[in-house]
Amino acid sequence: MRVYATPVIRTLVNALMAFLVRVAFLVRGRRSRRDYLGLALAGACATLAVVALGSVVFAAEAEHPESVTAQVTSCDLHAAGSARVTFTLANGDRVLHAYRVIITVAEGSTTLGTSVTLVNHVAAGTTSDARALVPISTAGPRARCSVRAETFTGDIGHYGGGH
């Protein structure tokens, strides 16, 4: 959406200026030069207001690829040497994305293990559940799992196809 914001704002400004020129021609015979200066100043203020409003509206509607929410739904630390982590990703953006997810198992400030996985094709406004196996050293009773997701813009590749 950010790509289209500038032409739309330009169109709004041009329409406003055309309106102000028409108003100026309608009152031309009845106003002094000082009145035109006031009309021009009012037009400039209105133009700035339209530009500011358009910028705010389109900035709010712009894509935010980092508007993903990642949450651990299950953290099974009972398997020897690994943690089975289930998590949910919510794509808060308006476009389909692939996400790179960093899964960390830690006990206090000590990292016991990390893993990275890709979750592909998360549609706009939807959630996706995923699982990962994280190799860890021995986990204590206070070990916790956490996930962090970021938009992945690299090539996700494919399987098969005879290459």
C-alpha positions as CSV (number, residue, x, y, z in Angstrom):
1,M,0.0,0.0,0.0
2,R,2.9,2.4,0.7
3,V,3.7,2.4,-3.1
4,Y,0.3,4.0,-3.9
5,A,0.3,6.5,-1.1
6,T,2.2,9.2,-2.9
7,P,0.0,9.3,-6.1
8,V,-3.2,9.3,-4.0
9,I,-2.0,12.2,-1.8
10,R,-0.9,14.1,-4.9
11,T,-4.4,13.6,-6.4
12,L,-6.0,14.8,-3.2
13,V,-3.8,17.9,-3.2
14,N,-4.5,18.6,-6.9
15,A,-8.2,18.3,-6.3
16,L,-8.1,20.7,-3.4
17,M,-6.0,23.3,-5.3
18,A,-8.4,23.1,-8.3
19,F,-11.3,23.8,-5.9
20,L,-9.5,26.7,-4.4
21,V,-8.7,28.2,-7.8
22,R,-12.4,28.0,-8.8
23,V,-13.4,29.7,-5.6
24,A,-10.8,32.4,-6.2
25,F,-12.2,33.0,-9.7
26,L,-15.8,33.2,-8.4
27,V,-14.9,35.9,-5.9
28,R,-12.4,37.7,-8.0
29,G,-14.5,40.7,-8.8
30,R,-15.5,41.2,-5.2
31,R,-12.2,40.8,-3.3
32,S,-9.1,42.8,-2.8
33,R,-5.5,41.4,-3.2
34,R,-5.2,41.1,0.6
35,D,-8.3,38.8,0.6
36,Y,-6.5,36.7,-2.0
37,L,-3.5,36.4,0.2
38,G,-5.8,35.2,3.0
39,L,-7.5,32.7,0.6
40,A,-4.1,31.4,-0.5
41,L,-3.0,31.0,3.1
42,A,-6.2,29.1,3.9
43,G,-5.6,26.9,0.9
44,A,-2.0,26.2,1.9
45,C,-3.2,25.2,5.4
46,A,-5.9,23.0,4.0
47,T,-3.4,21.4,1.6
48,L,-1.0,20.7,4.5
49,A,-3.9,19.2,6.5
50,V,-4.8,16.8,3.6
51,V,-1.2,15.8,3.2
52,A,-0.8,15.1,6.9
53,L,-4.0,13.1,7.1
54,G,-3.1,11.1,4.0
55,S,0.3,10.4,5.4
56,V,-1.1,9.2,8.7
57,V,-3.8,7.0,7.1
58,F,-1.5,5.4,4.6
59,A,1.3,4.8,7.2
60,A,-1.3,3.0,9.3
61,E,-2.4,0.9,6.4
62,A,1.1,0.1,5.2
63,E,2.4,-3.4,5.4
64,H,4.1,-4.4,8.6
65,P,5.9,-7.6,8.0
66,E,7.0,-7.8,11.6
67,S,3.4,-7.8,12.9
68,V,3.6,-11.5,13.6
69,T,2.8,-12.9,17.0
70,A,4.6,-16.1,18.0
71,Q,3.6,-18.1,21.1
72,V,4.7,-21.4,22.6
73,T,1.7,-23.7,23.0
74,S,3.6,-26.8,24.3
75,C,7.1,-27.3,25.6
76,D,7.9,-31.0,26.2
77,L,11.2,-31.4,27.9
78,H,10.9,-35.1,28.9
79,A,12.6,-36.6,25.8
80,A,16.3,-37.3,26.4
81,G,18.4,-34.7,24.7
82,S,15.7,-32.8,23.0
83,A,12.7,-30.5,23.5
84,R,9.5,-30.9,21.5
85,V,8.1,-27.4,21.0
86,T,4.7,-26.6,19.5
87,F,4.0,-23.0,18.7
88,T,1.5,-20.8,17.0
89,L,2.2,-17.9,14.5
90,A,-0.4,-15.2,13.9
91,N,0.1,-13.2,10.7
92,G,-1.2,-9.7,11.6
93,D,-0.2,-8.4,8.2
94,R,-2.4,-8.1,5.1
95,V,-0.2,-10.3,2.9
96,L,1.0,-13.9,2.8
97,H,4.4,-14.4,4.5
98,A,7.0,-17.0,5.3
99,Y,8.5,-16.7,8.7
100,R,11.9,-17.7,10.2
101,V,11.3,-18.9,13.7
102,I,14.0,-19.1,16.3
103,I,13.2,-21.5,19.1
104,T,15.2,-21.2,22.3
105,V,15.2,-23.5,25.4
106,A,16.8,-21.8,28.4
107,E,17.0,-22.1,32.1
108,G,17.4,-18.7,33.6
109,S,20.1,-16.9,31.6
110,T,21.6,-20.2,30.4
111,T,20.7,-21.3,26.9
112,L,20.3,-25.0,26.7
113,G,19.6,-25.2,23.0
114,T,18.3,-23.3,20.0
115,S,16.8,-24.3,16.6
116,V,15.7,-22.4,13.6
117,T,12.8,-23.4,11.4
118,L,10.8,-21.9,8.5
119,V,7.0,-21.7,8.5
120,N,5.8,-21.0,4.9
121,H,2.6,-19.7,3.4
122,V,1.0,-18.1,6.5
123,A,-1.9,-16.3,4.9
124,A,-2.9,-12.7,5.8
125,G,-4.8,-12.5,9.1
126,T,-4.5,-16.2,9.8
127,T,-2.7,-18.4,12.4
128,S,-0.5,-21.4,11.8
129,D,0.5,-24.1,14.2
130,A,4.0,-25.7,13.9
131,R,6.3,-28.0,15.7
132,A,10.1,-28.3,16.1
133,L,12.6,-30.5,17.8
134,V,15.3,-28.6,19.6
135,P,18.5,-30.5,20.6
136,I,19.3,-29.5,24.2
137,S,21.7,-30.3,27.0
138,T,20.1,-31.6,30.2
139,A,17.1,-29.5,31.2
140,G,16.4,-28.6,34.8
141,P,13.0,-28.1,36.3
142,R,13.0,-24.3,35.5
143,A,13.8,-24.7,31.8
144,R,11.4,-22.7,29.5
145,C,10.9,-22.6,25.8
146,S,10.5,-19.4,23.8
147,V,9.9,-18.5,20.2
148,R,10.7,-15.4,18.1
149,A,9.5,-15.0,14.5
150,E,10.6,-12.7,11.8
151,T,9.6,-12.3,8.2
152,F,11.7,-14.5,5.9
153,T,12.3,-12.9,2.5
154,G,14.7,-15.5,1.1
155,D,14.0,-18.3,-1.3
156,I,12.0,-21.0,0.4
157,G,12.7,-23.5,-2.4
158,H,10.7,-26.6,-3.1
159,Y,10.9,-30.3,-2.9
160,G,10.8,-32.6,-6.0
161,G,10.7,-31.2,-9.5
162,G,13.6,-33.3,-10.7
163,H,16.4,-30.7,-10.2
